[in-house]
Amino acid sequence: MKESQVIIERIRRVNENYQHLDLAVDEWLCKIKPGQSLLARVTESWDPYLREQWWPVSVAPNRLTVERPASFRYEPGQVASVLGYIGEPYRYRRTLRNVLLLAYDTPPTPLLMSVMWLLGNKVSVTLVLLGSATDYKTEHLPPEVEVIKGINGKAADHKVVLSWPNAVLTAGWADQVFAVVGQDDEMLRFRRIWSLFSELRADIPKNFLFGIFQPVQPCGVGACQACYVQTHEGLTPVCVGGPAIDLTLVKLV
């Protein structure tokens, strides 16, 4: 990981709640892969102390595009300090045909850089939006992506029920699933995702269902221990061993 300076060249609103920042970057940052992110600071002061986590959504020669909430204010020509890369690339199988991307109570931003890479490798992509993620507008995504909005509700015992049209078919058709959830209680939501797929499939094999973790990451190198996730193999720092962790390895309870 190293620190670089990037310049915000252009700002584009892609829907009512999100904007894309086109960044002028050096050649090294253009080698970033789906699953990796940046820790950015757009001010020279230490307020705020923590850097923002920027998720790239596309890459081109000397240009990187990141998605940010529209409520954040940026200016063309603004210089940002970024630390990268954070995390490991998503571990896709070599023989992929169908991938299911799932966002639950959070925008699908960490998943979006994968889309063009998967489509370019002739992999079909389905994006399922659950909970508050159904409010995310997807008109800017490639038309080849199948977008499905979930059917959300509560059962008689007031437990959250997650589903979507043809869920059994979709889950059975997928070779791999990558899920991102709301950051305020990731473990609770990943337990719900696990329960959902346990009902949809006869079994959940290893290297099939991945959770994309987004804890606070003060250092980005695994030294501060703030982003550790408890797995059956021990503690895993998300900034080094994540963000995508096989849910069969995570201690969800």
N, C-alpha and C positions, 0 to 999 in steps of 0.2 A: 504494500500500500504506500502511496505517496501523495503529497499535496500538489495540486495544480491550480492555475488560474483560468477561469472560463469567462467569456463575455456573452451576455444576453443580447443576441442580435435581433430577435423578433419575438413578439408575443401574440398568440392567436387564441381567441376563445373558441373552444370546440363544442361547448354546450353551456347551458346557463350556470353551471356550477364549477366548471373546470376549464383550465387554460393550458396551452402548450408553450413552453419556452424553447426556442431554438438557440442552442449554445454553440459558440465558436470554441472548439477544443483542440488540443494537440493530438497527434497521431496515436499516442499511447492510450488515451481515453476512448478512442474509436474502436479499441479492441474489446471493450466491455461486452459481456454476454448476458442473455436473458437469465434473470435471477440475481444479478449483481446490481448494486445500487451505489449511490454517492452520499456522503455526508457534507452538506453545503453550509456555508456562512456568507451572507450577503452584506454584512456590516463589518467594519474593522474593530468594533468594540466587542466586549465579552458579554454583552446583553442583547439577546438571550445567551446563556452559557452554552446550552446544547445546540448542536448543529441540526439543520433540517435534513431529513432523509429524502433524497430525490431519486425517483424511479425513472430510468430511461424508458421511453416507449418506442423509439426508433433511432437508428444510427446511420450516418452517411459519412463520406470522406470529410474530415475536419468539422463535422457537425453532429451534435447529439441533441435529441429532443426529449425533454422531461415533462411530465404532467404534474400540475400543481393546482390546488384549489383556487377558484376565481377570487376568493376573499383575500388572498395574499397579493400585495402590491409589488410589482417589479417594473423596471424601466429599461427600454432599449439602451444599450451601451453600459449598463451596470455590470460591474466585475464581481464575481463570486469566487471564493476560495472553496475548493472541493477536496475531500479525501476519498480515495478510491483505489482499487475496487473494494466494496464491502460485500462479504459473503462469497459463496460458491455458485457457479452456474447451475440451473436446474438440470437434474440428471434424467434426461429422456432416454428411453430404451432405443437401441439401435434399429430395431424393427418396429416402427410405429406406423399405425394406420389412422387411429382415431384418438384424440385427446379431449378430455373434458376439463374445462377451466371453470371454477366455481367461486363466486364472491358472495359472502354472507355478512350482511350488516356493515359493509364497507365497499368503497369503489374498487373496481377490478384493476386499478392502476398497476400493481406489481405483476400482473399477468400479461399486460398488453404487449410488451416487447417480444414475448414469445410468439404472438399471433403471426406476424409477417415471416418469422423464421420457420414456423411450422408449415404455413401455407406454401412457402417457397420450397419446402421439402416434400410436397404432395401429401401432407398430413391433414386430415379433416379436423376442424376445430368447432367445438360447441361451447358456448359461454352461458352458464346458468347464473342468474342473479336472484338472490334470496334475501328476504328481510328488507332492510332499508336500501340495499343495493339495487332493488327494482326501480329506484328513482334515477339511477344513472342513465343518461341518454347515450345511445350507442350509434347514432347516425354517422359518426365519423369513422367507424370501424369498417374494414373491408366487407363487401357484401357476401363474400364466401363464408364468413363466420355465421354459424347458426346461433342466434341469441334467443334464450328461453327465459322468461320471467316466472318466478316461483309462485306457488299458491301457499300463502302463509296464514297461519291461524293457531288456535289453541284447542287442545282436547278438553274433554269433560273434567279432567283432573288439573286443568290450567297449564299443563306442560306445552311448550312450544312444539308445533308440528311443522316440519319442513317437507315440501314436496314440489313437484313441477309436472307438467303434462308429460306422459310417457316416461316417467322417471325410471321404471324398471328396465325398459328398453335402452334408455340412454346410459344407465350405469353398467348394464351388461355389455354394451357395445364398446365402451371405452377401454383402451389399452392402459391408460394411466389417467389419474385425476390429480389436479393441483388446486388446492383450496386456500383462499385467503379470507380472514374473518376480522370482525371489529376488534380493535386493539384494547378496548377497555376491559374485556374478559375473554382472552383468547382461549384459555383452557376450557371454559364452559362451552363455548361455541364449537371447539374442535371435538368435544365429547358428543355434542349433538350431531355433528357431521359423521362421526364414527358410528353412532347409533343408527343414523339414517342409512348408511351404506351397509351396515350389518343386516338391515331389513331388506335392502334391495338386492343383495347378492348372497350366494351360499357361503362364500368365504371372502376374506380380504387378504390377499397374498402380500408378501413383501414387495417393495418397489412398485406398488400400485397407487396407494392413496397417500399423498403428501400434503402436509400442512405448511403454509408459508407464514412464518412467525415474524412479527414486527414489534419487538419490545424496544424500549428506550436503549439507545446504543451510544453512551458517552464517549467511548474510546475507539471502537471499531477494530480492535486487535485482540480482544479476549482477555485483556488485563484487568479490567475493572469489575468483572463478574456480574455486571448488571443485567446481562441478557442471557443468562444461563437457562437452559431448559432441561428438566429432569427426564432422562431416558433410562431404559433398562440396562444400558451400557455405561451409565454415569452421567455427569453433567456435560452438556454440549453448549458452547457459546454460539449464539445465533450469528454473530457478526463474522465468525470464522467457519463454523460447521454448517451454517444455514444459508439462506433463510428457509429453504425447503427441507423439511425433515420427515422421513417416512413415519407415518402415524402408528405403524405396528411397533415401532421402537420407543414411542413416547409414553411416559407414565401419565395417562390422562386422568386417573382417579387419585 
